[in-house]
Amino acid sequence: MEQRIGPSIPPLQGAAADPAFVPGITGPRPAEPDAAKPREPEDAVSEETASDDPATKEEQEPSAEDAPDEGPEAVEETDEAEAAAPAPDGGPVFEASDRRAKVVADHSGVRLRLDDQEAEFRWDEIGAVETESPRFGKRFTLTVHTPDRRWYPLEIEAKSRSDFKEWEADLDKVLDTYFEEAEEAEESAP
C-alpha cells in the first residue's frame, strides 16, 4: 500500500485549464444549429426570382433622390476645414505640439488632443486657462477649467526651455483677444 506524505491537494478545475474561467459565471452558449433558426415564410420571394421581376428590380436599385449627397467623410472634411480656417479678422492663433499632444487656441476656442483623444472647448465653455512650466524639465502643462469645476490638463514636451516663454506670450495674445470678448458678450446678454 502506498502512502503519500504531505498535504492532499485536489486538482484545480477551470482556472488551470481555462484562463478565462471565473467561478459562478457561465460561458457563452454554443452556436444554434440550422434547425433552430427561424425560417422565412414560404410566400416570400427568393432573391433569384426577385431579380428576374422588373418591378422588384426598381425597388432594389436606389434612386438618385434616396442617395445621400454627402457621406460622413464629407462632413468630417468640412469640420476639419472650419477648424483649420484662420480667424476671420486675422487674429492671433496659439499652436503647440509634440509627438503625442497638440493644443490649438484660436477664434473658435481651445482644442486639446492626446494620441487619439480630442476635446474641444468654445470660449463660452471655458472658465479659465492655466499654464504651468516646471522649474526643471521640458513639460509645459496647459489646463482648461470649465465653469462646472472640471479641468482638462495637457502636457506638451518642448524642444527646449526657451519655448515656454514664446508659448506663454502667444497664448496670452489669444486669451486677451478672444477670452475677454466671450466674457464681454456674456455680460451684455440678458
N, C-alpha and C positions, 0 to 999 in steps of 0.2 A: 504494500500500500504506500502511495506517495503522499507526502505531506509538504505543504508549502509553508515557508517561514516568511512572515511579513504581512502587510495589510492585504486584504482581499479587495481589489478594485474591479468593479464591474466594467465592461467595455462601454465606451461612450456611444450614445446613439445620436444621430442627427448632426451635431456640430463637427464631429470628427470626419464624417463622410460628406457633409454638405456645408460649406462655409456660409451659405445664406440662411441656414436653419435658425429659426428663433422659436423657442418653446411657446406654444399657445397660438401661434399664427399658422393658419393652413396655407398650403401652397396654391398656385394657380391651377384652375381646372384644365384638364386636357381638352384639346380642340374637339368640337362636336362633330360626330360623323355626318356624312351627307344625308342620311335618312332623317336626322333630327332637324335639318334646316327647313325653313318654310318653303313651300312650293308656290310657284306662280299660278294664278288661275288659268284654267285651260282655254278661256276665251281671249287671253292676252295674245297679241300679235308678236310673232317671233321677229328677231332683227332681220333675218333673211327675207321674210315675207314683206316686212315693212319697207325694206329698201327697194323692192320692185314697185310698190304702190306710189304713183306720183303725188298723191295728197300727203302722204307721210313724209316724202322727200322734202316738201316745202316746210313741213313742221320741224324737221330735223336740222335744216340749214338755217343758221342765224341770219337775220336780215341786217342790213346796214343800220337801221334805226335802233335795233336792240343792242348792237355792239357799242361798248363804251368808247368814247373818243380818246380818253387818256387813262392809262393804267396807273397803278401805284408808283411805278418808276417815274412817270412824268410829273406826278405830284411832288415826289421827293426832290426831283431836279429843280422844280420851281422854288421849293422851300430852301434848298441849298443856295440857289441864286439870290433869293431875298436875303439870306443870312450873310452871304459873301458880298452883297452890294455895299458900296461905300455910303457914308452918311449923306443924306440929301443936300445938306448945306456944306459938305466937305469938312465936317467936324472931325475932332480927334478920334483915333482908334487905338486901343491898347491891345497888344497881342504878345503872348509869351508862351513858349512851348519847350518841351524836352522830348525824349524818346517815348514817354508814356503819357504825359499830361499836356493839356493845352487849355489856355484861358483866353477868351476874346471879350473885350468890353467895347461896345460901340453905341450908336444911336438907338438900337433896338433893345439893349440890355447887356447882361453878362451871361456868357456860355462857358461852362466848365466841362472838360472831357478828360476821363481817365480810362485808358485802354478802350473798351467797347461801351463804357457807361457815359452818359451825357446828361447834363442838367442845364436848363435854360431859364433865366430869370428876366422878366421885363423890369423896367425901372420902378414901376409902381408896386412890384412884389418884393422889393429889396428894402430892408430896414437899415442896413449898414454894410459897408465893405471894409474888412480889416486886413492889413498886411503885416507880416512878421518876417524879419530877416534874422537868421541866427547869428550869434556872436562868432561862432566858428562853423565852418561848413559852407555848403553852397546850395542849401534847400530853401527856396523862397516860398512862404506859405501865404496863400490868399484865401480868406474866409468870407463867404457871403452869408449874412444874417438876414432872416426874414422876420416880419412883424409878429409872427406866431411863435417866436422863440425857438426857432430851428436854425441850425447853422450848417454850412456845407464847406468844409475846408478842402483845399487842393494844394499839394506840394509840387513845386517845379524845381528841377535841378538846373542851376545856372552854370554856364561855362566858366564864368569867373565871378568873383565877388563884386566886381565893378558893375555888373549887370543890374544888381539890386538898386542902385541909385537911379539908373536910367529907367527901370521898370516903375519905380515909385513915382518919378516925375511924370511919365506917360500916363500912368493910372490916375494921378491927381488931376491932370488936364481933362481926362474923360469924366471923372466924377464931378469936377467943378462945372463942366458943361451940361451933362445930361442928368445927373442925380439931383442937382438943385432945380432943374427945370421940372422934373417929375414932382418934387416936393411943392413947388410953386403952383403947379396945375392942381394938385390935391387940395391945397389950401383955398384956391379960388373956386373950386367946385362946391356947390351947396350940399 
